[in-house]
Amino acid sequence: MSPINLKTWWPRYQAIIDQFGYSITADQEAADLLSEYIKHVAYSIVDASEKVQEKNVVVCGAGPSITQNLEYVVTNITFEDTVIFAADGATTACLEYEIVPDFILTDLDGKMEDIIAAQQQGAIIIVHAHGDNIKALEHWVPQIKQNQSMGSTQARPQPGVHNLGGFTDGDRCVFWAEGLRADKIALIGMDLGNVIGKYSKPELDEDVMATPLKQQKLLVAKELLTWLATWSESSIINLTGIYTSIPGIPNQSISDFSWDKK
């Protein structure tokens, strides 16, 4: 397991705090609260690393392309024996294609009944704590299997609550996959553009234009992934679509993809 270097992470985290007006104190309070819930029973990060280390990982974002991408994944034999990470609402899309993610990254604003259903089928939930979801933590964490859960924070890590980097659920999946030492990471549904997918929020039934605030958050996610690509020991490729670009991460057509290709 390779946790992020907090000395290099902290300036980027501070910039996010400054840009969006968040509170480090509130983020830390949320991390501390989550730790109190799960610290004695949380799924071990060592065990998580054993599930991911030297494996191929598909990260499923909740962007507009996710259904088209998953359509290919479920029929492509090159994705057998692959570890699946789902970003929050992408869990719903995965279940619709009879894919149970191995890991789900969520700050608890996705379709929680689907996330809990996936956990009942074996998924590990990585709960992200931040200053704006303390009430959600209090409501949902007691309802999930805490021994099948882990904690995530952007602030100082606590027992059971880890900082492996990332900002949105989507890019955080990539940081976690890299931190758990995946061999290769393929991104799908990671559009990070001006349109957000219908799986992004439970109240959506179709893709919609992203608000200016959401566009800013997705831009930060893209910037963080670009930074990750400069030092990642995992090989990262973007299969989301030919019109989606993340600087530093090569694009490839999903229909032409093979884990064996360089």
PAZAPA-4460 file (N, C-alpha, C; in steps of 0.05 Angstrom, whole numbers, plus 32768, in hexadecimal, padded with zeros to 4 digits):
% residues 262
    n_x    n_y    n_z   ca_x   ca_y   ca_z    c_x    c_y    c_z   seq   type   mol
   8011   7FE8   8000   8000   8000   8000   8012   8019   8000     1      M     A
   800A   802C   7FF0   801B   8044   7FEC   800B   805D   7FF1     2      S     A
   8008   8066   800A   7FF8   807E   800F   8005   8097   8003     3      P     A
   7FF4   80AA   7FFD   7FFF   80C3   7FF0   8011   80D1   8003     4      I     A
   8025   80DE   7FF8   8037   80EF   8008   8028   8108   8010     5      N     A
   8023   810B   802A   8013   8121   8033   8021   813C   802E     6      L     A
   803B   813C   802E   804A   8155   8029   8045   815F   800D     7      K     A
   8042   814D   7FF9   803C   8156   7FDE   801E   815A   7FDA     8      T     A
   800D   814B   7FE9   7FF0   814D   7FE7   7FE6   8167   7FF3     9      W     A
   7FF1   816F   8009   7FE5   8185   8019   7FE2   819F   800A    10      W     A
   7FF6   81A8   7FFA   7FF2   81C1   7FEB   7FDB   81BF   7FD8    11      P     A
   7FD7   81A8   7FCB   7FC1   81A5   7FB9   7FA6   81A5   7FC8    12      R     A
   7FA6   8197   7FDF   7F8E   8198   7FEF   7F88   81B4   7FF9    13      Y     A
   7F9C   81C2   8001   7F98   81DE   800A   7F8D   81EF   7FF3    14      Q     A
   7F96   81EB   7FDB   7F8C   81FA   7FC4   7F6F   81F4   7FBF    15      A     A
   7F67   81DA   7FC2   7F4B   81D3   7FBF   7F3A   81E0   7FD5    16      I     A
   7F43   81E0   7FED   7F35   81EE   8003   7F31   820B   7FFD    17      I     A
   7F46   8218   7FF3   7F44   8234   7FED   7F32   823A   7FD6    18      D     A
   7F33   8229   7FC1   7F22   822D   7FA9   7F05   822B   7FAF    19      Q     A
   7EFD   8217   7FBF   7EE1   8211   7FC3   7ED6   821A   7FDE    20      F     A
   7EE7   8226   7FEF   7EDE   8230   8008   7ED8   821B   801D    21      G     A
   7EE5   8204   801B   7EE0   81EF   802E   7EEF   81F4   8048    22      Y     A
   7EEC   81E3   805B   7EF9   81E6   8075   7F09   81CD   807C    23      S     A
   7F23   81D1   8080   7F34   81BB   8088   7F2B   81B0   80A3    24      I     A
   7F23   81C2   80B5   7F19   81BA   80CF   7F01   81A8   80CD    25      T     A
   7EEE   81AF   80BB   7ED6   819F   80B8   7EDD   8184   80AB    26      A     A
   7EEF   8185   8097   7EF8   816C   808B   7F04   8159   80A0    27      D     A
   7F14   8165   80B2   7F21   8154   80C6   7F0D   8149   80DA    28      Q     A
   7EF9   815A   80E1   7EE4   8150   80F3   7ED5   8138   80E7    29      E     A
   7ED0   813A   80CD   7EC2   8124   80BF   7ED3   810B   80BF    30      A     A
   7EED   810E   80BA   7EFF   80F7   80BA   7F01   80EA   80D6    31      A     A
   7F02   80FB   80EA   7F03   80F1   8106   7EE9   80E2   810D    32      D     A
   7ED2   80ED   8104   7EB9   80E0   810A   7EB7   80C4   80FC    33      L     A
   7EBF   80C3   80E3   7EBF   80AA   80D4   7ED1   8096   80E2    34      L     A
   7EE8   809F   80EB   7EFB   808D   80F9   7EEE   8081   8112    35      S     A
   7EDF   8092   8120   7ED2   8088   8139   7EBF   8071   8133    36      E     A
   7EB2   8073   811C   7E9F   805E   8114   7EAD   8044   810D    37      Y     A
   7EC2   8046   80FD   7ECD   802E   80F0   7EE8   8025   80F9    38      I     A
   7EF6   8034   810A   7F13   802F   810E   7F19   8013   8119    39      K     A
   7F07   8008   8128   7F0C   7FED   8134   7F04   7FD6   8121    40      H     A
   7EF5   7FDC   810C   7EEA   7FC7   80FC   7EEF   7FCB   80DE    41      V     A
   7EFB   7FE1   80D6   7EFD   7FE8   80BA   7F0D   7FD3   80AA    42      A     A
   7F05   7FCF   8091   7F14   7FBD   807F   7F31   7FC7   807E    43      Y     A
   7F44   7FB5   8080   7F60   7FBC   8081   7F6A   7FC6   8066    44      S     A
   7F7A   7FDC   8067   7F85   7FE6   804F   7F9B   7FD3   8044    45      I     A
   7FA6   7FC3   8055   7FB9   7FAE   804D   7FAA   7F99   803C    46      V     A
   7F92   7F91   8046   7F82   7F7E   8037   7F79   7F8A   801C    47      D     A
   7F72   7FA3   801D   7F6A   7FB1   8004   7F81   7FB1   7FF0    48      A     A
   7F99   7FB6   7FF9   7FB0   7FB6   7FE8   7FB5   7F9A   7FDC    49      S     A
   7FB0   7F86   7FEC   7FB4   7F6B   7FE1   7FA0   7F64   7FCB    50      E     A
   7F88   7F71   7FCC   7F74   7F6C   7FB7   7F7C   7F7B   7F9D    51      K     A
   7F8C   7F90   7FA0   7F90   7FA2   7F89   7FAD   7FA0   7F7E    52      V     A
   7FC0   7F9C   7F90   7FDC   7F9D   7F88   7FE3   7F8B   7F70    53      Q     A
   7FEF   7F97   7F5C   7FF8   7F8A   7F43   7FE1   7F7F   7F33    54      E     A
   7FC8   7F89   7F38   7FB1   7F81   7F29   7FAA   7F97   7F15    55      K     A
   7F99   7F8F   7F01   7F8E   7FA2   7EEF   7F74   7FAE   7EFB    56      N     A
   7F70   7FC8   7EF9   7F59   7FD5   7F05   7F4A   7FE5   7EF0    57      V     A
   7F30   7FE2   7EF1   7F1E   7FF4   7EE1   7F11   8007   7EF5    58      V     A
   7F14   8021   7EF0   7F07   8035   7F00   7EEF   803F   7EF1    59      V     A
   7ED7   803D   7EFD   7EBE   8045   7EF1   7EB5   8060   7EFC    60      C     A
   7EB7   8075   7EEC   7EAB   808E   7EF3   7E8E   808F   7EEC    61      G     A
   7E80   80A3   7EF6   7E63   80A5   7EF2   7E5C   80B8   7EDB    62      A     A
   7E6F   80BC   7EC8   7E6A   80CE   7EB2   7E57   80C3   7E9E    63      G     A
   7E4F   80D4   7E8A   7E3B   80CC   7E76   7E43   80B4   7E66    64      P     A
   7E5C   80AE   7E63   7E66   8098   7E53   7E65   807D   7E61    65      S     A
   7E5D   807C   7E7A   7E61   8064   7E8A   7E51   804C   7E7F    66      I     A
   7E38   8051   7E76   7E29   803A   7E6D   7E34   802E   7E53    67      T     A
   7E3C   8040   7E41   7E49   8036   7E28   7E63   8027   7E2E    68      Q     A
   7E72   8032   7E40   7E8C   8025   7E48   7E86   800A   7E55    69      N     A
   7E73   8009   7E67   7E6D   7FF0   7E75   7E63   7FDB   7E62    70      L     A
   7E54   7FE3   7E4E   7E4A   7FD1   7E3A   7E61   7FC1   7E2D    71      E     A
   7E77   7FCF   7E29   7E8E   7FC1   7E1D   7E9C   7FB0   7E33    72      Y     A
   7E9E   7FBA   7E4B   7EAD   7FAC   7E60   7EA1   7F90   7E65    73      V     A
   7E86   7F8F   7E66   7E7A   7F75   7E6E   7E7C   7F60   7E58    74      V     A
   7E83   7F68   7E40   7E86   7F55   7E2A   7EA3   7F51   7E21    75      T     A
   7EB5   7F5D   7E2F   7ED1   7F5C   7E26   7EE1   7F4B   7E39    76      N     A
   7EEC   7F35   7E2F   7EF9   7F22   7E41   7F13   7F2D   7E4D    77      I     A
   7F1E   7F43   7E42   7F36   7F4E   7E4D   7F31   7F5A   7E68    78      T     A
   7F18   7F5D   7E70   7F12   7F69   7E8A   7F0C   7F53   7E9F    79      F     A
   7F10   7F3A   7E99   7F0D   7F25   7EAD   7F22   7F28   7EC2    80      E     A
   7F1C   7F20   7EDB   7F2F   7F21   7EF1   7F3A   7F3D   7EF5    81      D     A
   7F29   7F51   7EF2   7F30   7F6D   7EF6   7F24   7F78   7F0F    82      T     A
   7F32   7F89   7F1D   7F27   7F96   7F35   7F18   7FAF   7F2C    83      V     A
   7EFF   7FB1   7F35   7EED   7FC7   7F2D   7EEA   7FDB   7F44    84      I     A
   7EF1   7FF4   7F3E   7EEB   800B   7F50   7ED4   801B   7F44    85      F     A
   7EC0   8021   7F54   7EA9   8031   7F4B   7EA8   804B   7F5B    86      A     A
   7EA4   8061   7F4D   7EA1   807B   7F5A   7E84   807F   7F61    87      A     A
   7E7D   807C   7F7A   7E63   8084   7F84   7E4C   807A   7F72    88      D     A
   7E3F   808D   7F63   7E28   8086   7F53   7E2D   8072   7F3D    89      G     A
   7E47   806F   7F35   7E4D   805B   7F20   7E47   803F   7F2A    90      A     A
   7E44   803C   7F44   7E3C   8022   7F4F   7E21   8019   7F43    91      T     A
   7E0E   802B   7F41   7DF4   8025   7F35   7DF7   801B   7F19    92      T     A
   7E07   8028   7F09   7E0C   8020   7EED   7E18   8004   7EEC    93      A     A
   7E2C   7FFF   7EFE   7E39   7FE5   7EFF   7E25   7FCF   7F05    94      C     A
   7E14   7FD3   7F19   7E00   7FBF   7F20   7DED   7FBA   7F0A    95      L     A
   7DE6   7FCE   7EFB   7DD4   7FCA   7EE4   7DE0   7FB8   7ECF    96      E     A
   7DFB   7FB7   7ECE   7E09   7FA5   7EBC   7E13   7F8C   7ECA    97      Y     A
   7E08   7F87   7EE2   7E0E   7F6F   7EF2   7E2C   7F6E   7EF9    98      E     A
   7E38   7F85   7EFD   7E53   7F87   7F07   7E53   7F91   7F24    99      I     A
   7E5E   7F81   7F36   7E60   7F8A   7F52   7E7C   7F96   7F56   100      V     A
   7E7E   7FAF   7F5B   7E99   7FBB   7F5F   7EA7   7FAE   7F76   101      P     A
   7EC2   7FAD   7F74   7ED2   7FA3   7F8B   7ED4   7FBA   7FA0   102      D     A
   7ED7   7FD2   7F96   7ED9   7FE9   7FA8   7EC7   8000   7F9E   103      F     A
   7EB9   800D   7FB1   7EA8   8024   7FAB   7EB2   803C   7FBB   104      I     A
   7EB9   8051   7FAD   7EC0   806A   7FBA   7EA7   807C   7FBB   105      L     A
   7E9F   8085   7FD3   7E87   8095   7FD5   7E89   80A9   7FEC   106      T     A
   7E7F   80C0   7FE7   7E7B   80D4   7FFD   7E5E   80D4   8005   107      D     A
   7E50   80BE   7FFF   7E35   80B8   8009   7E1F   80C9   7FFD   108      L     A
   7E23   80D4   7FE4   7E0D   80E2   7FD7   7E05   80D4   7FBE   109      D     A
   7E0D   80BB   7FBA   7E03   80AB   7FA4   7DEA   809D   7FAB   110      G     A
   7DE2   8089   7F9B   7DCB   8079   7FA1   7DD2   8064   7FB6   111      K     A
   7DCE   806B   7FCF   7DD9   805B   7FE5   7DCD   803F   7FE6   112      M     A
   7DB5   803B   7FDE   7DA9   8020   7FDE   7DB8   800E   7FCB   113      E     A
   7DC2   8018   7FB5   7DD2   8008   7FA2   7DEE   8003   7FAD   114      D     A
   7DFA   8017   7FBA   7E14   8014   7FC6   7E13   7FFF   7FDC   115      I     A
   7DFF   8000   7FED   7DFC   7FEC   8002   7DF6   7FD0   7FF6   116      I     A
   7DE6   7FCF   7FE1   7DE1   7FB5   7FD4   7DFB   7FAA   7FC9   117      A     A
   7E0C   7FBA   7FBD   7E26   7FB1   7FB3   7E37   7FA7   7FC9   118      A     A
   7E37   7FB5   7FE0   7E47   7FAB   7FF7   7E3D   7F90   8000   119      Q     A
   7E23   7F8C   8000   7E18   7F72   8008   7E21   7F5C   7FF5   120      Q     A
   7E29   7F63   7FDD   7E33   7F50   7FCA   7E51   7F4E   7FC9   121      Q     A
   7E5E   7F5C   7FDC   7E7B   7F59   7FDF   7E8C   7F72   7FDB   122      G     A
   7E80   7F88   7FD2   7E8F   7FA0   7FCD   7E9A   7FAC   7FE7   123      A     A
   7EB2   7FB8   7FE6   7EBD   7FC7   7FFC   7EB6   7FE5   7FF8   124      I     A
   7EA9   7FF1   800B   7EA2   800D   8009   7EB8   801E   8016   125      I     A
   7EC2   8031   8006   7ED6   8044   8011   7EC6   805F   8014   126      I     A
   7EC0   8065   802D   7EB0   807D   8033   7EC2   8095   8036   127      V     A
   7EBD   80A9   8026   7ECC   80C2   8028   7EBF   80D6   803A   128      H     A
   7ECE   80DF   804E   7EC3   80F2   8062   7ECD   810E   805B   129      A     A
   7EBB   8121   805A   7EC2   813E   8057   7EAF   814F   8066   130      H     A
   7EB5   8168   8069   7EA6   817A   807A   7E89   817D   8074   131      G     A
   7E82   8177   805A   7E66   817B   8052   7E55   8161   8054   132      D     A
   7E61   814B   805D   7E50   8133   805E   7E4F   8126   807A   133      N     A
   7E53   8136   808E   7E53   812B   80AA   7E38   811F   80B0   134      I     A
   7E22   812C   80A9   7E08   8121   80AE   7E03   8106   809F   135      K     A
   7E0E   8105   8086   7E0C   80EC   8077   7E1C   80D6   8084   136      A     A
   7E33   80DD   808F   7E43   80C9   809D   7E33   80BE   80B5   137      L     A
   7E27   80D0   80C4   7E18   80C8   80DB   7E00   80B6   80D4   138      E     A
   7DF4   80BB   80BC   7DDD   80AC   80B4   7DE4   8091   80A8   139      H     A
   7DF9   8091   8096   7DFD   8079   8086   7E12   8066   8091   140      W     A
   7E27   8070   809E   7E3C   805E   80A7   7E32   8049   80BA   141      V     A
   7E1F   804F   80CD   7E15   8039   80DE   7E05   8024   80CE   142      P     A
   7DFC   802B   80B6   7DEC   8018   80A6   7DFC   8006   8094   143      Q     A
   7E15   800C   8090   7E25   7FFB   807E   7E36   7FE7   808F   144      I     A
   7E40   7FD3   8081   7E51   7FBF   808E   7E6C   7FCD   8093   145      K     A
   7E72   7FD4   80AC   7E8A   7FE3   80B1   7EA3   7FD3   80AE   146      Q     A
   7EA1   7FB8   80B1   7EB9   7FA8   80AD   7EBE   7FA3   808F   147      N     A
   7EAD   7FAD   807F   7EB0   7FAC   8062   7EB1   7FC8   8056   148      Q     A
   7EBB   7FDA   8067   7EBD   7FF7   8060   7ED8   8001   8068   149      S     A
   7EE0   8017   805A   7EF9   8025   8060   7EF2   8043   8060   150      M     A
   7F04   8053   806A   7F00   806F   806B   7F14   807E   805A   151      G     A
   7F0B   8095   804F   7F1C   80A6   803E   7F19   80C3   8048   152      S     A
   7F2F   80D2   8046   7F2F   80EE   804D   7F43   80FD   803B   153      T     A
   7F3E   8117   8038   7F52   8128   802B   7F64   8135   8040   154      Q     A
   7F5C   8132   805A   7F6A   813F   8070   7F7D   812A   807C   155      A     A
   7F83   812E   8096   7F96   811B   80A3   7F89   8100   80A8   156      R     A
   7F96   80EB   80A0   7F8B   80D0   80A3   7F88   80C9   80C1   157      P     A
   7F75   80B8   80C6   7F6F   80AE   80E1   7F6D   8090   80E0   158      Q     A
   7F6C   8082   80F7   7F68   8065   80F6   7F50   805D   80E6   159      P     A
   7F55   804C   80D2   7F40   8043   80C0   7F38   8057   80AA   160      G     A
   7F43   806F   80AB   7F3D   8084   8097   7F57   808D   808A   161      V     A
   7F59   808A   8070   7F72   808D   8062   7F71   80A4   804E   162      H     A
   7F88   80B1   804A   7F8A   80C5   8035   7F9C   80BB   801F   163      N     A
   7F8F   80B3   8009   7F9E   80AA   7FF2   7F9C   80BD   7FDB   164      L     A
   7F91   80D5   7FE1   7F8F   80EA   7FCC   7F74   80EA   7FBE   165      G     A
   7F71   80FE   7FAD   7F58   8100   7F9D   7F45   8115   7FA8   166      G     A
   7F33   811E   7F97   7F20   8132   7F9F   7F03   812A   7F9A   167      F     A
   7EFC   8123   7F81   7EE1   8118   7F7C   7EE2   80FA   7F7E   168      T     A
   7ECA   80ED   7F80   7ECA   80D0   7F82   7ED8   80C3   7F6B   169      D     A
   7ED6   80CE   7F53   7EE2   80C2   7F3C   7F00   80C2   7F3C   170      G     A
   7F0C   80DA   7F3F   7F29   80DA   7F40   7F34   80CD   7F59   171      D     A
   7F25   80CD   7F6F   7F2E   80C0   7F87   7F30   80A2   7F83   172      R     A
   7F1F   8096   7F73   7F21   807A   7F6C   7F3D   8074   7F60   173      C     A
   7F46   8086   7F4E   7F5F   8081   7F41   7F76   8084   7F55   174      V     A
   7F75   8098   7F66   7F8A   809B   7F7A   7F8B   8082   7F8D   175      F     A
   7F74   8078   7F94   7F73   8060   7FA5   7F7E   8048   7F97   176      W     A
   7F77   8044   7F7E   7F81   802D   7F6F   7F9F   802F   7F6C   177      A     A
   7FA9   8047   7F67   7FC6   804B   7F66   7FD3   8046   7F81   178      E     A
   7FC7   8051   7F96   7FD2   804E   7FB1   7FD3   8032   7FBA   179      G     A
   7FC0   8022   7FB1   7FBF   8005   7FB8   7FD0   7FF4   7FA4   180      L     A
   7FDF   8003   7F93   7FF3   7FF7   7F82   7FE8   7FE5   7F6C   181      R     A
   7FD4   7FEF   7F5F   7FCA   7FE1   7F47   7FE0   7FE1   7F32   182      A     A
   7FE0   7FCD   7F20   7FF3   7FCC   7F0A   7FEA   7FDF   7EF4   183      D     A
   7FD2   7FDB   7EEA   7FC7   7FEC   7ED5   7FAC   7FF5   7EDD   184      K     A
   7FA5   800E   7ED6   7F8B   801A   7EDC   7F7F   8025   7EC3   185      I     A
   7F67   801B   7EBD   7F58   8024   7EA5   7F40   8034   7EAF   186      A     A
   7F3C   804C   7EA4   7F26   805E   7EAC   7F0F   805C   7E98   187      L     A
   7EF7   8058   7EA2   7EDF   805A   7E92   7ECB   806C   7EA0   188      I     A
   7EB9   8078   7E90   7EA5   808A   7E9C   7EB1   80A2   7EAA   189      G     A
   7ECA   80A9   7EA2   7ED8   80C0   7EAF   7ED8   80D8   7E9C   190      M     A
   7EC0   80E2   7E97   7EBE   80F7   7E83   7ECA   8112   7E8B   191      D     A
   7EC5   811A   7EA4   7ED1   8132   7EB0   7ECD   814B   7E9E   192      L     A
   7EB5   814D   7E92   7EAF   8163   7E80   7E98   8175   7E8A   193      G     A
   7E89   8180   7E76   7E74   8192   7E7D   7E59   8185   7E81   194      N     A
   7E58   816B   7E7D   7E3F   815C   7E81   7E44   8147   7E96   195      V     A
   7E31   8145   7EA9   7E33   8130   7EBE   7E1F   811A   7EB8   196      I     A
   7E27   8102   7EBE   7E16   80EB   7EB8   7DFF   80E7   7ECB   197      G     A
   7DEB   80DA   7EC2   7DD3   80D5   7ED2   7DD8   80C5   7EEB   198      K     A
   7DEE   80B7   7EEB   7DF5   80A7   7F03   7E04   80B7   7F19   199      Y     A
   7E0A   80D0   7F12   7E19   80E0   7F25   7E0A   80E7   7F3E   200      S     A
   7DEF   80EB   7F3B   7DDF   80F1   7F52   7DC5   80E1   7F51   201      K     A
   7DBA   80D8   7F68   7DA2   80C7   7F68   7D8A   80D5   7F5B   202      P     A
   7D89   80EF   7F5D   7D71   80FD   7F53   7D71   8101   7F35   203      E     A
   7D86   80FA   7F27   7D88   80FD   7F0A   7D7D   80E5   7EFB   204      L     A
   7D6E   80EA   7EE6   7D65   80D4   7ED5   7D70   80D7   7EB8   205      D     A
   7D81   80EB   7EB4   7D8E   80EF   7E9A   7DA7   8100   7E9F   206      E     A
   7DB8   80FF   7E8B   7DD0   8110   7E8C   7DC9   812D   7E8B   207      D     A
   7DD8   813E   7E9A   7DD1   815B   7E9B   7DEB   816B   7E99   208      V     A
   7DE8   8184   7E92   7DFF   8196   7E92   7E09   819A   7EAE   209      M     A
   7E23   819A   7EB1   7E2F   819F   7ECB   7E2D   81BC   7ED3   210      A     A
   7E28   81C1   7EEC   7E28   81DC   7EF6   7E44   81E7   7EF5   211      T     A
   7E47   8202   7EF6   7E62   820D   7EF7   7E73   8202   7F0E   212      P     A
   7E66   81FE   7F25   7E75   81F3   7F3C   7E7E   81D6   7F36   213      L     A
   7E6D   81C6   7F2B   7E74   81AB   7F24   7E8A   81AA   7F0F   214      K     A
   7E89   81BC   7EFC   7E9E   81BD   7EE8   7EB9   81C4   7EF4   215      Q     A
   7EB9   81D5   7F08   7ED1   81DC   7F16   7EDC   81C3   7F25   216      Q     A
   7ECB   81B4   7F32   7ED3   819C   7F40   7EDF   8187   7F2D   217      K     A
   7ED2   8184   7F16   7EDC   8170   7F02   7EF7   8179   7EF7   218      L     A
   7EFB   8194   7EF4   7F14   819E   7EEA   7F2A   8198   7EFF   219      L     A
   7F24   819B   7F18   7F38   8194   7F2D   7F3E   8176   7F2C   220      V     A
   7F29   8166   7F28   7F2D   8149   7F26   7F40   8142   7F0F   221      A     A
   7F3C   8150   7EF8   7F4E   814B   7EE1   7F6A   8154   7EE7   222      K     A
   7F6D   816B   7EF5   7F88   8175   7EFC   7F96   8161   7F0F   223      E     A
   7F87   8156   7F22   7F94   8143   7F34   7F9C   812A   7F26   224      L     A
   7F8C   8120   7F13   7F93   8108   7F04   7FAC   810D   7EF3   225      L     A
   7FAD   8125   7EE8   7FC5   812D   7ED8   7FDE   812C   7EE9   226      T     A
   7FDB   8137   7F02   7FF2   8136   7F15   7FF9   8119   7F1C   227      W     A
   7FE4   8109   7F22   7FE9   80ED   7F29   7FF9   80DF   7F13   228      L     A
   7FF2   80E5   7EFA   7FFF   80D7   7EE4   801D   80DD   7EE3   229      A     A
   8026   80F3   7EEF   8043   80F9   7EEE   8053   80E8   7F01   230      T     A
   8047   80DC   7F15   8056   80CC   7F28   804B   80B0   7F2E   231      W     A
   8035   80AA   7F23   8028   8090   7F28   803A   8079   7F20   232      S     A
   803B   8064   7F31   8049   804C   7F2A   8036   8039   7F1B   233      E     A
   801C   803F   7F1B   8009   802F   7F0B   8008   803B   7EEF   234      S     A
   8003   802A   7EDB   7FFE   8034   7EC0   7FE0   803B   7EBD   235      S     A
   7FDB   8054   7EB5   7FBF   805D   7EB3   7FB8   8064   7E96   236      I     A
   7FA0   805A   7E8E   7F97   8060   7E73   7F7A   8068   7E74   237      I     A
   7F71   807A   7E63   7F56   8084   7E63   7F46   8078   7E4B   238      N     A
   7F32   8068   7E52   7F21   805B   7E3D   7F06   8068   7E3B   239      L     A
   7F02   807F   7E48   7EE8   808C   7E4A   7EDC   8092   7E2F   240      T     A
   7EED   809E   7E1D   7EE2   80A5   7E03   7EF6   80B8   7DF5   241      G     A
   7EF4   80B9   7DDB   7F08   80C8   7DCC   7F06   80E6   7DD1   242      I     A
   7EEF   80EF   7DDB   7EEC   810C   7DE0   7EF3   8114   7DFC   243      Y     A
   7EFC   8101   7E0C   7F03   8106   7E28   7F22   8105   7E2A   244      T     A
   7F2D   811B   7E35   7F4A   811C   7E36   7F52   8124   7E53   245      S     A
   7F65   8115   7E5E   7F72   811C   7E77   7F8F   811E   7E72   246      I     A
   7F9B   8136   7E73   7FB7   8139   7E6C   7FC8   8126   7E7C   247      P     A
   7FDB   8119   7E6E   7FED   8106   7E7B   7FE3   80EA   7E7C   248      G     A
   7FCA   80E5   7E76   7FBF   80CA   7E76   7FB6   80C4   7E59   249      I     A
   7FC2   80B1   7E4D   7FBB   80AB   7E30   7F9F   80A1   7E2D   250      P     A
   7F93   80AA   7E17   7F79   80A0   7E0F   7F7C   8087   7DFD   251      N     A
   7F69   8075   7E00   7F68   805E   7DEE   7F4B   8056   7DEA   252      Q     A
   7F45   804E   7DD2   7F2A   8044   7DCC   7F24   802B   7DDC   253      S     A
   7F0E   802A   7DEA   7F08   8013   7DFB   7F04   7FFA   7DEA   254      I     A
   7EFB   7FFE   7DD1   7EF6   7FE6   7DC0   7F11   7FDB   7DB5   255      S     A
   7F26   7FEA   7DB9   7F40   7FE0   7DB0   7F53   7FDA   7DC7   256      D     A
   7F47   7FD8   7DDF   7F58   7FD6   7DF7   7F5E   7FBA   7DFF   257      F     A
   7F76   7FB5   7E08   7F7E   7F9C   7E14   7F92   7FA2   7E2A   258      S     A
   7F90   7F94   7E40   7FA3   7F98   7E56   7FC0   7F93   7E4D   259      W     A
   7FC3   7F83   7E38   7FDE   7F7C   7E2F   7FEB   7F91   7E1E   260      D     A
   7FDB   7FA4   7E15   7FE6   7FB9   7E03   7FF6   7FCD   7E14   261      K     A
   800B   7FD7   7E09   801C   7FEB   7E17   8011   8007   7E10   262      K     A
***
